[in-house]
Amino acid sequence: MAKIKQKKLKAENFRYVIKRVIKNPMIYLDNFFRYEASIDHWMRDISFTVNAGAYPAMACPDAVENGYHCRQLIEQVEVAYVIFKQCGLKKQKEPLAFFKSRDDYYTYASRGEYSFDGQINPADTLSKFFSFQPMKKWYATLDDLMLGLTWGRAPNYEQFGDKIVAIHELLLRLAQALYVIHRQGGLPLQVPSYVIAQPTDKFEGKMPLSRLGELIHGIADKRHAEAAAELEPIFEKAELWDNHMNGEDGTEVVDGDGDEGSSKADEERGSTSNVAQE
């Protein structure tokens, strides 16, 4: 079987993405969208980061969350780039052609979902994102936004020009595309019917949890233990009732119609007396 040769991605080529995430980007996506932020909150954070970073007079430079949001935004772009390269997605000539049909427009306007040709297609979004500008240029864009966000007196408000509108839209679409990949457990790709997909070995390791993730895990484990303790006596009573109904406890069994039945012990005594009478 022919193998597609690609330039191997290495952790040293990125700022934040580590080796285990390069091997399985789902580790990062599952950790982020389960324990770090909901998709709604994260998209609002992106909007504030882009708006305030592009026009620093709107920023709050003293907010401690600024650095966190910028770092996560860069790391998510890195994770998206890993998926883009590993899946061999192609670039597009018109990366800003977001609406192929009226259905795409109404899906966006009514439900806030990004579709293309009537389909929720995260692969198309990743392709558009890196067709608009390469990874190196995205680093420069996000660095400039971080500078404006953290330094209220940053000069050159016009450095992005009209492109800031496209940058804002692409970052929002990328966030939702990554969330869809997390929700679906992977990236669905359309391939010809004759293609036999053979995924590479899945990395079994786990992403180190954040402090918040560890806290949530601890609470969940405690609740599971408490629920199990509450259910234990119920299961014990159910087991005793089953034994009673099966006559395994030596007591009389009451049938469903209210008539008293006989236990195994009674049946054995009855058969013994019948033999004696004969």
C-alpha positions in Angstrom: 0.0 0.0 0.0 1.4 3.4 -1.0 2.3 5.7 1.9 2.0 9.5 1.7 5.4 11.0 2.6 5.1 14.2 4.6 7.6 16.3 6.4 7.6 15.2 10.0 6.2 17.7 12.5 8.4 18.2 15.5 7.7 19.9 18.9 10.8 22.2 18.5 9.0 23.7 15.5 6.2 25.0 17.7 6.0 27.3 20.7 3.6 25.4 22.9 2.5 22.1 21.3 4.3 19.1 22.8 5.2 15.8 21.3 2.3 13.8 22.6 -0.2 16.3 21.2 1.5 16.2 17.8 1.0 12.4 17.9 -2.6 12.8 18.9 -4.2 16.3 18.8 -7.4 14.9 20.4 -5.5 14.9 23.7 -5.3 18.7 23.7 -8.8 19.3 22.3 -10.5 16.9 24.8 -8.7 18.5 27.7 -9.4 22.1 26.7 -13.1 21.8 25.8 -13.9 19.5 28.8 -12.0 21.3 31.5 -10.7 24.7 30.4 -13.6 26.5 28.6 -17.0 26.0 27.0 -17.2 26.8 23.3 -19.5 29.8 24.0 -17.2 31.3 26.6 -14.1 30.7 24.4 -15.6 32.4 21.3 -16.4 35.4 23.4 -12.8 35.5 24.7 -11.6 35.3 21.1 -13.8 38.2 20.1 -12.5 40.4 23.0 -8.9 39.4 22.3 -9.1 40.4 18.6 -11.1 43.6 19.1 -9.1 44.9 22.0 -5.8 43.7 20.4 -6.6 45.5 17.2 -7.7 48.7 18.9 -5.8 48.9 22.3 -7.9 51.8 23.6 -10.6 49.1 24.2 -8.2 46.8 26.1 -7.7 46.1 29.8 -3.9 45.6 30.0 -4.0 44.7 33.7 -6.3 41.7 33.3 -4.4 38.6 34.2 -6.5 36.6 31.7 -4.9 38.4 28.7 -1.8 36.2 28.7 -3.8 33.0 29.1 -6.1 33.8 26.2 -3.3 34.7 23.9 -1.3 31.6 24.8 -4.3 29.3 24.3 -5.2 31.0 21.0 -1.7 30.4 19.6 -1.7 26.8 20.9 -5.0 26.1 19.2 -3.7 27.5 15.9 -0.7 25.2 16.3 -3.0 22.2 17.0 -5.1 23.1 14.0 -1.9 23.2 11.9 -0.9 19.8 13.1 -4.3 18.4 12.0 -4.1 20.3 8.7 -0.7 18.9 7.8 -1.3 15.3 9.1 -4.6 15.0 7.2 -3.1 16.3 4.0 -5.7 19.0 3.6 -5.4 21.2 0.5 -5.3 24.9 0.3 -8.1 26.9 -1.4 -7.9 29.7 -3.9 -10.8 31.6 -2.3 -10.4 31.1 1.5 -13.0 33.8 2.4 -15.8 32.2 0.3 -17.7 31.2 3.4 -21.2 30.8 2.0 -21.6 28.4 -1.0 -25.4 28.4 -0.7 -28.3 30.2 1.0 -28.6 27.3 3.4 -25.1 28.2 4.7 -26.1 31.8 5.3 -29.3 30.8 7.2 -27.5 28.2 9.2 -25.1 30.8 10.4 -27.8 33.5 10.9 -30.3 31.3 12.8 -28.2 28.8 14.7 -24.7 30.4 14.8 -23.2 27.3 13.1 -20.7 27.4 10.3 -21.5 25.1 7.4 -20.3 24.9 3.8 -22.6 23.5 1.1 -25.0 22.5 3.8 -22.5 20.5 5.8 -20.8 21.2 9.1 -17.3 20.7 7.7 -14.3 21.3 10.0 -11.8 20.1 7.4 -13.0 22.9 5.1 -12.6 25.5 7.9 -9.0 24.3 8.6 -8.2 24.5 4.9 -9.6 28.0 4.6 -7.7 29.2 7.7 -4.3 28.2 6.4 -5.1 29.2 2.9 -5.7 32.8 4.1 -2.1 33.0 5.5 0.6 30.4 6.5 1.5 29.4 10.0 4.4 31.8 10.2 2.1 34.7 9.4 -0.4 33.6 11.9 2.3 33.7 14.6 3.0 37.4 13.6 -0.7 38.3 13.6 -1.3 36.8 17.1 1.9 38.4 18.5 0.7 41.8 17.3 -2.7 41.3 18.8 -1.1 40.3 22.1 1.0 43.4 22.1 -2.0 45.6 21.6 -4.0 43.7 24.2 -1.4 44.0 26.9 -0.1 47.5 26.2 -2.8 50.1 26.0 -0.5 52.7 24.4 0.5 50.5 21.5 0.9 52.6 18.4 -0.2 51.9 14.8 -3.9 51.1 15.2 -4.1 50.7 11.4 -1.6 47.9 11.0 -4.3 45.2 10.3 -6.5 47.3 8.1 -9.6 45.7 6.7 -8.0 42.2 7.2 -8.9 42.3 10.9 -12.5 41.5 9.9 -11.3 38.3 8.1 -8.9 37.5 10.9 -11.7 37.7 13.5 -14.1 35.6 11.5 -11.4 32.9 10.7 -10.4 32.6 14.4 -14.0 32.2 15.4 -14.6 29.6 12.7 -11.5 27.7 13.7 -12.5 27.5 17.3 -15.9 26.0 16.4 -14.2 23.6 13.9 -11.9 22.3 16.7 -14.9 22.0 19.0 -16.7 19.9 16.4 -13.7 17.7 16.0 -13.6 17.2 19.8 -17.4 16.5 20.0 -17.3 14.0 17.1 -14.2 12.3 18.5 -12.2 13.0 15.3 -12.1 14.7 12.0 -14.5 13.3 9.4 -13.1 13.3 5.9 -14.8 12.5 2.6 -12.8 10.1 0.5 -13.6 8.0 -2.6 -15.4 4.7 -2.0 -12.4 2.6 -3.0 -10.2 4.1 -0.3 -9.4 1.9 2.7 -8.6 4.1 5.7 -6.0 2.8 8.1 -5.4 5.2 11.0 -2.0 5.3 12.5 -1.3 3.9 15.9 -3.3 5.8 18.5 -1.3 7.4 21.3 -2.6 6.1 24.6 -1.1 8.7 26.9 -3.0 11.4 28.7 -2.5 15.1 28.6 -1.5 16.5 32.0 -4.5 18.2 33.5 -4.6 21.8 34.6 -5.2 22.6 38.2 -8.9 23.2 37.3 -9.0 19.8 35.5 -7.6 18.0 38.5 -10.1 19.6 40.7 -13.0 18.6 38.4 -11.7 15.1 38.2 -11.4 14.9 42.0 -15.0 16.1 42.5 -16.3 13.7 39.9 -14.5 10.7 41.5 -15.9 11.7 44.9 -19.4 11.9 43.6 -19.1 8.6 41.8 -17.9 7.0 45.1 -20.8 8.6 47.1 -23.3 7.4 44.5 -21.9 3.9 44.6 -22.2 3.9 48.4 -25.8 5.0 48.2 -26.7 2.3 45.7 -25.0 -0.6 47.5 -27.7 -1.3 50.1 -30.3 -1.1 47.2 -28.4 -3.7 45.3 -28.1 -5.9 48.5 -31.9 -5.7 49.0 -32.5 -6.6 45.4 -30.3 -9.6 45.7 -32.1 -10.8 48.9 -35.4 -10.4 47.1 -34.2 -12.4 44.1 -33.1 -15.1 46.5 -36.4 -15.1 48.2 -38.4 -15.3 45.0 -36.2 -18.2 43.9 -36.8 -20.0 47.2 -33.1 -20.0 48.0 -33.6 -18.6 51.5 -35.8 -21.4 52.8 -38.9 -19.2 53.3 -42.3 -19.4 51.7 -42.6 -17.7 48.3 -45.7 -15.7 47.5 -46.6 -15.9 43.8 -47.6 -12.9 41.8 -51.3 -13.7 42.1 -51.2 -13.7 45.9 -51.2 -17.5 46.4 -48.5 -18.9 48.6 -46.1 -21.1 46.8 -43.6 -23.6 48.2 -39.9 -23.2 48.7 -37.4 -25.8 47.6 -37.3 -27.1 51.2 -41.1 -27.6 51.2 -41.0 -29.4 47.9 -38.2 -31.8 49.1 -40.2 -32.6 52.3 -43.4 -33.1 50.3 -41.7 -35.6 47.9 -40.2 -37.5 50.9 -43.6 -37.9 52.6 -45.2 -39.1 49.3 -42.5 -41.8 49.0 -43.1 -42.9 52.6 -46.9 -43.3 52.0 -46.4 -45.4 49.0 
